[in-house]
């Protein structure tokens, strides 16, 4: 298999702001405000402004708190693990479906109005979920399913309206790194996507931990209340951040049959947005190409890996201690995964996307088999620490491939589709892994992440074919 190029940046166009349109202190990809380039991660604030990174990090935290917070609150108030799990599943299903809608709207209308509307709707939905769950704990509450149905409806709406900060932040990075020379673009985008995957890992480790601390020490409803407060304050700030000007909504072309301009070698050949107009691309400017299905399927496999690992670890930890420590064990893998994701920014450009995906996924599948070995909590910690090393690079690479195969005017929906794939896969992995753990023990459940990682490797081979055809 021939190594692929690392990335194919977007063709510069007026839908990407000039340096003067970016926040104070920001600069184009070629350097910092003074034209002097620093270390790779130190350059990110120069690209987007210093406030963008903390805003993007903490504005996505409510999503990481929502599923576990719903599970904790509903289970605590109802005393039913089944209802709590179903409510958490409703959040996941709503998030997976809603993300696609929000991504499409962001592509068409722009990110700012969509994020502002989603923040308001989500806050109302989460407050409704808290109130509905409170009725479950009220003495003499209706014994029929009406209250439970209300809880599930509120949970679904909370997930469906949750602002997709992470995917839309990636879209902004892709737009901001589309200026300058191709090598600088590839390096800056690799760095930005490495950071974004690390931010996801951090929030999905910090979010459940924060829920556990607040719910156990103070009140079960407090984590969701905090999530709502963060959503209504931080998401609007992220939405209004000047980087939103880097991504414009789709506009109809003024004249049909407009010809695509000649592109330099190595540049994208899909539909481009120029002068506020969408020029004709391969397969139509408004169509998401079939090749996007490859990274989306990969994210479903990645989510299956996560969900089945969580379920198996719950059974494993219950066997040796208590199921409550499963979250701490899972966090160990998250830490090494986050560190490895950061390292991708320093990998050689010659080690292209195709090789990076296949090699990391094969290593991931091989190391997942080690989950069957530990016979103590200490040995499981060591295995999880090692297993996390290829996980982060796979996530960074799949998001990068999604950016390459997506049309420029459909980045929002593609990035949210990738995020939805993780959510859907996590639900699948939790269900399959949980059933196997219940019926056959944790060893059988640990086979699921190994199979999911193997499927990731096969999809990597498919991605290599897709990328090769795009270069041809």
C-alpha positions as CSV (number, residue, x, y, z in Angstrom):
1,X,0.0,0.0,0.0
2,X,1.4,3.3,-1.0
3,X,1.5,5.9,1.7
4,X,-1.0,8.7,1.3
5,X,-0.4,12.4,1.6
6,X,-1.1,13.6,5.1
7,X,-3.9,16.0,4.3
8,X,-5.4,17.9,1.3
9,X,-6.2,21.3,2.7
10,X,-9.1,23.3,1.4
11,X,-8.6,25.7,-1.5
12,X,-8.3,29.2,-0.1
13,X,-11.4,31.2,-0.7
14,X,-13.3,34.2,0.6
15,X,-15.3,32.0,2.9
16,X,-12.2,31.7,5.0
17,X,-11.4,35.1,6.6
18,X,-8.2,36.9,6.0
19,X,-5.9,37.4,8.9
20,X,-7.4,40.8,9.7
21,X,-10.9,39.1,10.2
22,X,-9.6,36.8,12.9
23,X,-9.5,37.6,16.6
24,X,-6.9,39.9,18.1
25,X,-3.7,38.1,18.4
26,X,-4.5,35.7,15.7
27,X,-2.5,35.1,12.5
28,X,-2.4,33.0,9.5
29,X,-0.8,29.6,9.4
30,X,2.6,30.9,8.5
31,X,3.4,32.3,11.8
32,X,2.3,34.1,15.0
33,X,1.3,37.8,15.2
34,X,4.8,38.9,14.7
35,X,5.4,36.5,11.9
36,X,7.6,34.2,14.1
37,X,6.4,30.7,14.3
38,X,6.8,28.9,17.6
39,X,6.2,25.4,18.7
40,X,3.4,23.6,17.0
41,X,0.8,23.7,19.8
42,X,1.9,27.2,20.8
43,X,0.8,28.3,17.3
44,X,-2.8,27.4,17.8
45,X,-3.7,30.5,19.9
46,X,-2.1,32.6,17.2
47,X,-4.4,31.0,14.6
48,X,-7.6,31.3,16.5
49,X,-7.0,33.8,19.4
50,X,-6.3,32.9,23.0
51,X,-9.9,32.6,24.2
52,X,-10.9,30.1,21.5
53,X,-9.2,27.1,23.1
54,X,-10.6,27.3,26.6
55,X,-14.0,28.2,25.3
56,X,-14.0,25.2,22.9
57,X,-12.8,22.9,25.7
58,X,-15.3,23.9,28.5
59,X,-18.2,24.5,26.1
60,X,-18.2,20.8,25.2
61,X,-18.1,19.6,28.8
62,X,-21.9,19.6,29.2
63,X,-22.2,16.9,26.5
64,X,-19.8,14.7,28.4
65,X,-21.8,15.2,31.6
66,X,-25.3,14.7,30.1
67,X,-25.5,10.9,29.6
68,X,-23.9,9.9,32.9
69,X,-25.7,12.7,34.7
70,X,-29.1,11.5,33.4
71,X,-28.3,7.9,34.3
72,X,-27.3,9.0,37.9
73,X,-30.3,11.3,38.4
74,X,-33.0,9.1,37.0
75,X,-31.7,6.0,38.8
76,X,-31.3,7.8,42.1
77,X,-34.9,9.2,42.0
78,X,-36.7,6.2,40.6
79,X,-34.6,3.4,42.1
80,X,-34.7,1.7,38.8
81,X,-31.5,0.8,36.9
82,X,-33.6,-0.1,33.9
83,X,-35.3,3.3,33.7
84,X,-32.0,5.1,34.4
85,X,-30.3,3.1,31.6
86,X,-33.1,3.7,29.2
87,X,-33.0,7.4,29.9
88,X,-29.3,7.5,29.3
89,X,-29.8,5.6,26.0
90,X,-32.5,8.2,25.0
91,X,-29.9,10.9,25.5
92,X,-27.5,9.0,23.3
93,X,-30.0,8.4,20.5
94,X,-31.1,12.0,20.6
95,X,-27.6,13.2,20.4
96,X,-26.7,11.0,17.5
97,X,-29.8,12.1,15.5
98,X,-29.7,15.7,16.5
99,X,-26.0,16.1,15.7
100,X,-26.8,15.4,12.0
101,X,-29.5,18.0,12.0
102,X,-27.4,20.6,13.7
103,X,-24.5,20.0,11.4
104,X,-26.6,20.4,8.3
105,X,-28.2,23.6,9.6
106,X,-24.7,24.9,10.5
107,X,-23.5,24.3,7.0
108,X,-26.6,26.1,5.5
109,X,-27.1,28.9,8.0
110,X,-23.8,29.4,9.6
111,X,-22.6,28.2,13.0
112,X,-23.5,31.2,15.2
113,X,-27.3,31.1,14.8
114,X,-27.5,27.4,15.1
115,X,-25.3,27.2,18.2
116,X,-27.2,30.1,19.9
117,X,-30.6,28.3,19.2
118,X,-29.3,25.0,20.3
119,X,-27.9,26.4,23.6
120,X,-31.3,27.9,24.5
121,X,-33.3,24.8,23.5
122,X,-30.9,22.5,25.3
123,X,-31.0,24.5,28.5
124,X,-34.8,24.3,28.6
125,X,-34.7,20.6,27.8
126,X,-32.3,19.8,30.6
127,X,-34.3,21.8,33.1
128,X,-37.4,19.9,32.0
129,X,-35.5,16.7,32.5
130,X,-34.5,17.7,36.0
131,X,-38.1,18.6,36.9
132,X,-39.5,15.4,35.4
133,X,-37.0,13.3,37.3
134,X,-37.9,15.1,40.5
135,X,-41.5,13.9,40.1
136,X,-40.2,10.3,40.1
137,X,-38.9,10.9,43.6
138,X,-42.2,12.5,44.8
139,X,-44.2,10.2,47.2
140,X,-47.4,9.3,45.6
141,X,-46.3,10.0,42.0
142,X,-48.3,8.2,39.3
143,X,-47.5,4.6,39.1
144,X,-48.3,4.4,35.4
145,X,-45.8,5.1,32.6
146,X,-46.7,8.7,32.0
147,X,-44.0,10.2,34.3
148,X,-41.5,7.8,32.9
149,X,-42.5,8.7,29.4
150,X,-42.0,12.4,30.2
151,X,-38.6,11.7,31.6
152,X,-37.6,9.7,28.4
153,X,-38.9,12.5,26.2
154,X,-37.0,15.1,28.1
155,X,-33.9,13.0,27.9
156,X,-34.2,12.5,24.2
157,X,-34.7,16.3,23.6
158,X,-31.7,17.0,25.8
159,X,-29.5,14.9,23.7
160,X,-31.0,16.0,20.4
161,X,-30.5,19.7,21.2
162,X,-27.1,19.4,22.7
163,X,-24.7,21.9,20.9
164,X,-22.1,20.1,18.9
165,X,-19.2,22.2,19.9
166,X,-16.4,19.7,19.2
167,X,-17.3,18.9,15.6
168,X,-18.0,22.5,14.8
169,X,-14.7,23.6,16.4
170,X,-12.9,21.1,14.0
171,X,-14.7,22.8,11.1
172,X,-13.3,26.1,12.2
173,X,-9.8,24.8,12.5
174,X,-10.0,23.3,9.0
175,X,-11.1,26.7,7.6
176,X,-8.5,28.7,9.5
177,X,-5.7,26.4,8.4
178,X,-6.6,26.6,4.7
179,X,-4.4,29.6,4.0
180,X,-0.7,29.7,3.3
181,X,1.5,27.0,1.9
182,X,0.4,23.3,1.7
183,X,3.1,22.0,4.1
184,X,2.2,24.7,6.7
185,X,-1.5,23.8,6.3
186,X,-0.9,20.1,6.8
187,X,1.2,20.7,9.9
188,X,-1.2,23.2,11.5
189,X,-4.2,21.1,10.8
190,X,-2.5,17.9,12.2
191,X,-1.7,19.9,15.3
192,X,-5.2,21.3,15.6
193,X,-6.9,17.9,15.1
194,X,-4.5,16.3,17.6
195,X,-5.5,18.9,20.2
196,X,-9.2,18.5,19.4
197,X,-9.0,14.7,20.0
198,X,-7.2,15.3,23.2
199,X,-9.8,17.8,24.3
200,X,-12.5,15.2,23.6
201,X,-10.6,12.7,25.7
202,X,-10.2,15.1,28.6
203,X,-13.8,16.1,28.7
204,X,-15.1,12.6,28.5
205,X,-12.9,11.7,31.4
206,X,-13.5,14.8,33.4
207,X,-17.3,14.9,32.7
208,X,-18.3,11.6,34.3
209,X,-15.8,12.2,37.2
210,X,-17.4,15.6,37.9
211,X,-20.9,14.0,37.8
212,X,-19.8,11.4,40.3
213,X,-18.3,13.9,42.7
214,X,-21.2,16.4,42.7
215,X,-23.9,13.7,42.8
216,X,-22.4,11.8,45.6
217,X,-21.3,14.7,47.8
218,X,-24.1,17.2,47.1
219,X,-27.2,16.3,45.1
220,X,-28.0,14.0,42.1
221,X,-29.6,16.9,40.2
222,X,-26.7,19.2,40.6
223,X,-24.5,17.9,37.7
224,X,-27.3,18.4,35.1
225,X,-28.0,21.9,36.6
226,X,-24.3,22.7,36.2
227,X,-24.3,21.4,32.6
228,X,-27.3,23.6,31.8
229,X,-25.6,26.6,33.3
230,X,-22.4,26.0,31.3
231,X,-24.4,25.5,28.1
232,X,-26.3,28.8,28.4
233,X,-23.2,30.8,29.2
234,X,-20.3,29.1,27.4
235,X,-21.9,28.0,24.2
236,X,-23.1,31.5,23.2
237,X,-19.6,32.8,23.9
238,X,-18.2,30.1,21.6
239,X,-20.8,30.8,19.0
240,X,-20.0,34.5,18.9
241,X,-16.3,34.0,18.9
242,X,-14.8,35.8,15.8
243,X,-13.6,32.4,14.4
244,X,-17.2,31.7,13.3
245,X,-16.5,34.0,10.4
246,X,-14.1,31.4,9.1
247,X,-17.1,29.3,8.1
248,X,-20.0,30.7,6.1
249,X,-23.4,29.1,5.3
250,X,-24.0,27.7,1.8
251,X,-25.4,30.2,-0.7
252,X,-26.9,29.4,-4.0
253,X,-24.7,30.1,-7.1
254,X,-25.8,33.1,-9.0
255,X,-25.4,31.3,-12.3
256,X,-25.8,27.7,-13.2
257,X,-23.1,25.7,-15.0
258,X,-20.3,27.7,-13.5
259,X,-17.0,25.9,-14.2
260,X,-14.6,24.9,-11.5
261,X,-11.3,26.9,-11.7
262,X,-8.0,25.2,-12.2
263,X,-6.5,24.0,-8.9
264,X,-2.9,23.7,-8.0
265,X,-1.5,20.2,-7.8
266,X,-2.3,18.5,-4.5
267,X,-5.4,20.7,-3.8
268,X,-8.9,19.5,-3.3
269,X,-11.1,18.8,-6.3
270,X,-14.5,18.8,-4.7
271,X,-17.0,21.6,-4.6
272,X,-15.6,24.9,-3.4
273,X,-17.2,28.0,-2.0
274,X,-15.9,31.1,-3.8
275,X,-17.1,34.6,-3.5
276,X,-20.1,33.4,-1.5
277,X,-21.1,31.0,-4.3
278,X,-20.8,27.3,-4.5
279,X,-19.0,26.1,-7.7
280,X,-19.8,22.8,-9.2
281,X,-17.9,19.9,-7.7
282,X,-17.6,16.3,-8.4
283,X,-21.0,14.7,-7.9
284,X,-22.7,18.0,-7.2
285,X,-21.8,20.8,-4.8
286,X,-24.5,19.9,-2.3
287,X,-24.1,16.2,-2.1
288,X,-22.1,14.3,0.6
289,X,-19.9,11.8,-1.3
290,X,-20.3,8.1,-0.6
291,X,-16.6,8.0,0.6
292,X,-17.7,9.7,3.8
293,X,-19.3,6.4,4.8
294,X,-15.8,5.0,5.5
295,X,-14.8,7.4,8.3
296,X,-18.3,7.4,9.7
297,X,-18.4,3.6,9.9
298,X,-14.9,3.8,11.5
299,X,-16.3,6.1,14.2
300,X,-19.2,3.6,14.8
301,X,-16.5,0.9,15.4
302,X,-14.6,3.3,17.6
303,X,-17.7,3.9,19.7
304,X,-18.3,0.2,19.9
305,X,-14.8,-0.2,21.2
306,X,-15.5,2.4,23.9
307,X,-18.9,1.2,24.9
308,X,-18.0,-2.5,25.1
309,X,-14.8,-1.7,27.0
310,X,-16.8,0.3,29.6
311,X,-19.3,-2.5,30.0
312,X,-16.6,-5.2,30.3
313,X,-14.7,-3.1,32.8
314,X,-17.8,-2.7,34.9
315,X,-18.1,-6.5,35.1
316,X,-14.4,-7.0,35.7
317,X,-14.2,-4.4,38.5
318,X,-17.3,-5.8,40.2
319,X,-15.6,-9.2,40.2
320,X,-12.5,-7.9,42.0
321,X,-13.9,-4.9,44.0
322,X,-16.9,-2.9,43.0
323,X,-18.4,-1.7,39.7
324,X,-18.0,1.9,40.8
325,X,-14.3,1.9,40.1
326,X,-14.8,1.0,36.4
327,X,-14.8,4.7,35.6
328,X,-11.4,5.1,37.1
329,X,-10.0,2.2,35.2
330,X,-11.5,3.5,32.0
331,X,-9.9,6.9,32.7
332,X,-6.5,5.3,32.6
333,X,-6.9,4.4,29.0
334,X,-8.3,7.9,28.3
335,X,-5.1,9.5,29.7
336,X,-2.7,7.6,27.6
337,X,-5.0,8.0,24.6
338,X,-5.0,11.8,25.1
339,X,-1.2,11.9,25.3
340,X,-0.8,9.8,22.2
341,X,-3.3,12.0,20.3
342,X,-1.1,15.1,21.1
343,X,1.9,13.3,19.7
344,X,0.4,13.0,16.2
345,X,1.3,16.6,15.5
346,X,5.0,15.6,15.6
347,X,4.7,12.4,13.4
348,X,6.5,12.6,10.1
349,X,4.4,14.0,7.2
350,X,5.6,11.0,5.1
351,X,3.7,8.7,7.5
352,X,0.4,9.5,5.7
353,X,-3.2,9.0,6.7
354,X,-3.6,5.6,5.1
355,X,-0.6,4.1,6.9
356,X,-1.3,5.9,10.1
357,X,-4.9,4.6,10.2
358,X,-4.0,0.9,9.4
359,X,-0.9,0.7,11.6
360,X,-2.6,2.3,14.6
361,X,-5.8,0.2,14.3
362,X,-3.8,-3.1,13.9
363,X,-1.9,-2.3,17.0
364,X,-5.1,-1.4,18.7
365,X,-6.6,-4.8,17.8
366,X,-3.5,-6.7,19.0
367,X,-3.3,-4.9,22.3
368,X,-7.1,-5.3,22.9
369,X,-6.5,-9.0,23.1
370,X,-4.4,-8.3,26.2
371,X,-7.6,-7.3,28.0
372,X,-8.2,-11.1,28.5
373,X,-5.0,-11.5,30.5
374,X,-5.3,-9.5,33.7
375,X,-6.2,-11.3,36.9
376,X,-6.0,-8.3,39.2
377,X,-6.8,-4.6,39.2
378,X,-3.2,-3.6,39.0
379,X,-2.4,-5.6,35.9
380,X,-5.6,-4.2,34.3
381,X,-4.3,-0.7,34.9
382,X,-1.1,-1.6,33.1
383,X,-2.9,-3.1,30.1
384,X,-5.3,-0.1,29.8
385,X,-2.4,2.3,29.9
386,X,-0.7,0.5,27.0
387,X,-4.0,0.0,25.1
388,X,-4.7,3.7,25.1
389,X,-1.6,4.5,23.0
390,X,-3.0,3.7,19.6
391,X,-6.6,4.9,20.3
392,X,-5.9,8.6,20.2
393,X,-4.0,8.5,16.9
394,X,-6.8,6.5,15.3
395,X,-9.3,9.1,16.3
396,X,-7.2,12.0,15.0
397,X,-6.6,10.2,11.7
398,X,-10.3,9.3,11.1
399,X,-11.3,12.9,11.7
400,X,-8.6,14.0,9.3
401,X,-9.7,11.6,6.6
402,X,-13.3,12.9,7.1
403,X,-12.0,16.4,6.5
404,X,-10.3,15.3,3.3
405,X,-13.2,13.4,1.7
406,X,-15.9,16.0,2.8
407,X,-16.8,18.8,0.4
408,X,-15.8,22.1,1.8
409,X,-19.5,23.2,2.1
410,X,-20.5,20.0,4.0
411,X,-17.8,20.0,6.7
412,X,-20.3,20.7,9.4
413,X,-22.5,17.8,8.7
414,X,-19.6,15.4,8.1
415,X,-17.9,16.3,11.4
416,X,-21.1,15.9,13.3
417,X,-21.8,12.6,11.5
418,X,-18.4,11.4,12.8
419,X,-19.3,12.4,16.3
420,X,-22.7,10.8,16.0
421,X,-21.0,7.6,14.9
422,X,-19.1,7.5,18.2
423,X,-22.3,8.0,20.1
424,X,-24.2,5.3,18.2
425,X,-21.3,2.9,18.4
426,X,-21.0,3.5,22.2
427,X,-24.6,2.5,22.6
428,X,-24.1,-0.6,20.5
429,X,-21.0,-1.6,22.3
430,X,-22.6,-1.0,25.7
431,X,-25.5,-3.2,24.8
432,X,-23.5,-6.0,23.3
433,X,-20.8,-5.9,25.8
434,X,-23.2,-5.7,28.7
435,X,-25.2,-8.7,27.5
436,X,-22.1,-10.8,27.0
437,X,-20.8,-9.8,30.5
438,X,-24.2,-10.7,32.0
439,X,-24.5,-14.1,30.3
440,X,-20.9,-15.2,29.9
441,X,-18.7,-13.0,32.1
442,X,-16.3,-10.2,31.4
443,X,-13.9,-12.3,29.4
444,X,-16.5,-12.7,26.6
445,X,-17.3,-9.0,26.8
446,X,-13.6,-8.1,26.2
447,X,-13.8,-9.9,22.8
448,X,-16.0,-7.1,21.5
449,X,-13.4,-4.3,21.6
450,X,-10.9,-6.6,19.9
451,X,-13.3,-7.2,17.1
452,X,-14.2,-3.5,16.8
453,X,-10.5,-2.6,16.5
454,X,-10.1,-5.3,13.8
455,X,-12.9,-3.8,11.9
456,X,-11.2,-0.4,12.2
457,X,-8.1,-1.9,10.6
458,X,-10.1,-3.2,7.7
459,X,-11.8,0.1,7.2
460,X,-8.4,1.7,7.2
461,X,-7.6,-0.4,4.1
462,X,-10.8,0.9,2.5
463,X,-9.8,4.5,3.4
464,X,-6.4,3.9,1.6
465,X,-8.3,3.0,-1.6
466,X,-10.5,6.1,-1.3
467,X,-7.5,8.4,-0.7
468,X,-5.6,6.8,-3.6
469,X,-8.5,7.4,-5.9
470,X,-8.7,11.0,-4.9
471,X,-5.0,11.5,-5.7
472,X,-5.4,9.8,-9.1
